[in-house]
Amino acid sequence: MHGKCKIKVPGGKMVSVKVDYGKKIERVSILGDFFLHPESAINKIEERLKGIDTESGKNAFEMIIANALKEEKASLIGADAGIISSAIEKAINDGMASD
């Protein structure tokens, strides 16, 4: 299944995610006009989300994202782990509803 979601962050930034999944996340792509330094940290976040049960929910996704940011010593400006995890959860739920 496939799902996507765009969320406008308070203050004007945009977070967009695309998720391919079955019972587990197979692939996730995180895009937007937020800033991430180093930029390569987005690849680590996307990799860490692979294989996670889709029913884990927002809190589990947020913890994975926050841990990846911490491990990569990355700075996220204009968005946060909570916004990204909300977008992932919504993309999964919307994909399930449309399939």
C-alpha positions as protocol buffer text, in pm:
chain_id: "A"
residue {
  index: 1
  type: MET
  ca { x: 0 y: 0 z: 0 }
}
residue {
  index: 2
  type: HIS
  ca { x: 99 y: 362 z: -44 }
}
residue {
  index: 3
  type: GLY
  ca { x: 16 y: 671 z: 152 }
}
residue {
  index: 4
  type: LYS
  ca { x: 120 y: 1033 z: 150 }
}
residue {
  index: 5
  type: CYS
  ca { x: 61 y: 1334 z: 365 }
}
residue {
  index: 6
  type: LYS
  ca { x: 150 y: 1702 z: 371 }
}
residue {
  index: 7
  type: ILE
  ca { x: 139 y: 1899 z: 693 }
}
residue {
  index: 8
  type: LYS
  ca { x: 190 y: 2273 z: 721 }
}
residue {
  index: 9
  type: VAL
  ca { x: 393 y: 2346 z: 1032 }
}
residue {
  index: 10
  type: PRO
  ca { x: 292 y: 2650 z: 1239 }
}
residue {
  index: 11
  type: GLY
  ca { x: 515 y: 2928 z: 1109 }
}
residue {
  index: 12
  type: GLY
  ca { x: 481 y: 2831 z: 744 }
}
residue {
  index: 13
  type: LYS
  ca { x: 710 y: 2531 z: 683 }
}
residue {
  index: 14
  type: MET
  ca { x: 583 y: 2221 z: 501 }
}
residue {
  index: 15
  type: VAL
  ca { x: 650 y: 1854 z: 576 }
}
residue {
  index: 16
  type: SER
  ca { x: 561 y: 1595 z: 313 }
}
residue {
  index: 17
  type: VAL
  ca { x: 595 y: 1218 z: 351 }
}
residue {
  index: 18
  type: LYS
  ca { x: 537 y: 923 z: 122 }
}
residue {
  index: 19
  type: VAL
  ca { x: 514 y: 576 z: 275 }
}
residue {
  index: 20
  type: ASP
  ca { x: 512 y: 233 z: 110 }
}
residue {
  index: 21
  type: TYR
  ca { x: 401 y: -36 z: 352 }
}
residue {
  index: 22
  type: GLY
  ca { x: 234 y: -366 z: 424 }
}
residue {
  index: 23
  type: LYS
  ca { x: 223 y: -469 z: 789 }
}
residue {
  index: 24
  type: LYS
  ca { x: 558 y: -291 z: 820 }
}
residue {
  index: 25
  type: ILE
  ca { x: 704 y: 24 z: 669 }
}
residue {
  index: 26
  type: GLU
  ca { x: 887 y: -76 z: 352 }
}
residue {
  index: 27
  type: ARG
  ca { x: 999 y: 272 z: 243 }
}
residue {
  index: 28
  type: VAL
  ca { x: 948 y: 624 z: 365 }
}
residue {
  index: 29
  type: SER
  ca { x: 1046 y: 948 z: 196 }
}
residue {
  index: 30
  type: ILE
  ca { x: 1053 y: 1267 z: 403 }
}
residue {
  index: 31
  type: LEU
  ca { x: 1058 y: 1600 z: 218 }
}
residue {
  index: 32
  type: GLY
  ca { x: 975 y: 1959 z: 292 }
}
residue {
  index: 33
  type: ASP
  ca { x: 1101 y: 2312 z: 320 }
}
residue {
  index: 34
  type: PHE
  ca { x: 1241 y: 2264 z: 670 }
}
residue {
  index: 35
  type: PHE
  ca { x: 1616 y: 2263 z: 737 }
}
residue {
  index: 36
  type: LEU
  ca { x: 1821 y: 1966 z: 853 }
}
residue {
  index: 37
  type: HIS
  ca { x: 2192 y: 1976 z: 926 }
}
residue {
  index: 38
  type: PRO
  ca { x: 2365 y: 1762 z: 831 }
}
residue {
  index: 39
  type: GLU
  ca { x: 2129 y: 1688 z: 541 }
}
residue {
  index: 40
  type: SER
  ca { x: 2246 y: 1326 z: 529 }
}
residue {
  index: 41
  type: ALA
  ca { x: 2060 y: 1264 z: 857 }
}
residue {
  index: 42
  type: ILE
  ca { x: 1734 y: 1235 z: 659 }
}
residue {
  index: 43
  type: ASN
  ca { x: 1868 y: 913 z: 504 }
}
residue {
  index: 44
  type: LYS
  ca { x: 1939 y: 772 z: 851 }
}
residue {
  index: 45
  type: ILE
  ca { x: 1588 y: 860 z: 970 }
}
residue {
  index: 46
  type: GLU
  ca { x: 1427 y: 699 z: 665 }
}
residue {
  index: 47
  type: GLU
  ca { x: 1643 y: 385 z: 708 }
}
residue {
  index: 48
  type: ARG
  ca { x: 1556 y: 355 z: 1079 }
}
residue {
  index: 49
  type: LEU
  ca { x: 1184 y: 365 z: 1001 }
}
residue {
  index: 50
  type: LYS
  ca { x: 1207 y: 69 z: 758 }
}
residue {
  index: 51
  type: GLY
  ca { x: 1069 y: -250 z: 907 }
}
residue {
  index: 52
  type: ILE
  ca { x: 869 y: -78 z: 1180 }
}
residue {
  index: 53
  type: ASP
  ca { x: 518 y: -214 z: 1231 }
}
residue {
  index: 54
  type: THR
  ca { x: 267 y: 29 z: 1081 }
}
residue {
  index: 55
  type: GLU
  ca { x: 46 y: -6 z: 1388 }
}
residue {
  index: 56
  type: SER
  ca { x: 326 y: 116 z: 1617 }
}
residue {
  index: 57
  type: GLY
  ca { x: 182 y: 466 z: 1595 }
}
residue {
  index: 58
  type: LYS
  ca { x: 297 y: 823 z: 1623 }
}
residue {
  index: 59
  type: ASN
  ca { x: 484 y: 791 z: 1954 }
}
residue {
  index: 60
  type: ALA
  ca { x: 700 y: 503 z: 1830 }
}
residue {
  index: 61
  type: PHE
  ca { x: 774 y: 685 z: 1503 }
}
residue {
  index: 62
  type: GLU
  ca { x: 861 y: 1002 z: 1696 }
}
residue {
  index: 63
  type: MET
  ca { x: 1100 y: 816 z: 1926 }
}
residue {
  index: 64
  type: ILE
  ca { x: 1281 y: 656 z: 1628 }
}
residue {
  index: 65
  type: ILE
  ca { x: 1314 y: 995 z: 1456 }
}
residue {
  index: 66
  type: ALA
  ca { x: 1431 y: 1172 z: 1773 }
}
residue {
  index: 67
  type: ASN
  ca { x: 1689 y: 900 z: 1845 }
}
residue {
  index: 68
  type: ALA
  ca { x: 1822 y: 916 z: 1488 }
}
residue {
  index: 69
  type: LEU
  ca { x: 1854 y: 1295 z: 1513 }
}
residue {
  index: 70
  type: LYS
  ca { x: 2040 y: 1261 z: 1843 }
}
residue {
  index: 71
  type: GLU
  ca { x: 2273 y: 988 z: 1714 }
}
residue {
  index: 72
  type: GLU
  ca { x: 2351 y: 1192 z: 1402 }
}
residue {
  index: 73
  type: LYS
  ca { x: 2395 y: 1509 z: 1610 }
}
residue {
  index: 74
  type: ALA
  ca { x: 2153 y: 1668 z: 1365 }
}
residue {
  index: 75
  type: SER
  ca { x: 1966 y: 1995 z: 1396 }
}
residue {
  index: 76
  type: LEU
  ca { x: 1612 y: 2013 z: 1260 }
}
residue {
  index: 77
  type: ILE
  ca { x: 1479 y: 2367 z: 1204 }
}
residue {
  index: 78
  type: GLY
  ca { x: 1124 y: 2447 z: 1095 }
}
residue {
  index: 79
  type: ALA
  ca { x: 985 y: 2105 z: 1192 }
}
residue {
  index: 80
  type: ASP
  ca { x: 1033 y: 1847 z: 1465 }
}
residue {
  index: 81
  type: ALA
  ca { x: 1015 y: 1474 z: 1523 }
}
residue {
  index: 82
  type: GLY
  ca { x: 651 y: 1506 z: 1636 }
}
residue {
  index: 83
  type: ILE
  ca { x: 536 y: 1675 z: 1315 }
}
residue {
  index: 84
  type: ILE
  ca { x: 717 y: 1422 z: 1096 }
}
residue {
  index: 85
  type: SER
  ca { x: 579 y: 1128 z: 1294 }
}
residue {
  index: 86
  type: SER
  ca { x: 227 y: 1272 z: 1269 }
}
residue {
  index: 87
  type: ALA
  ca { x: 266 y: 1298 z: 892 }
}
residue {
  index: 88
  type: ILE
  ca { x: 384 y: 935 z: 873 }
}
residue {
  index: 89
  type: GLU
  ca { x: 90 y: 813 z: 1082 }
}
residue {
  index: 90
  type: LYS
  ca { x: -157 y: 1013 z: 873 }
}
residue {
  index: 91
  type: ALA
  ca { x: -5 y: 886 z: 546 }
}
residue {
  index: 92
  type: ILE
  ca { x: -45 y: 527 z: 668 }
}
residue {
  index: 93
  type: ASN
  ca { x: -401 y: 582 z: 788 }
}
residue {
  index: 94
  type: ASP
  ca { x: -504 y: 767 z: 472 }
}
residue {
  index: 95
  type: GLY
  ca { x: -345 y: 498 z: 255 }
}
residue {
  index: 96
  type: MET
  ca { x: -539 y: 226 z: 438 }
}
residue {
  index: 97
  type: ALA
  ca { x: -861 y: 421 z: 393 }
}
residue {
  index: 98
  type: SER
  ca { x: -811 y: 466 z: 18 }
}
residue {
  index: 99
  type: ASP
  ca { x: -695 y: 108 z: -62 }
}
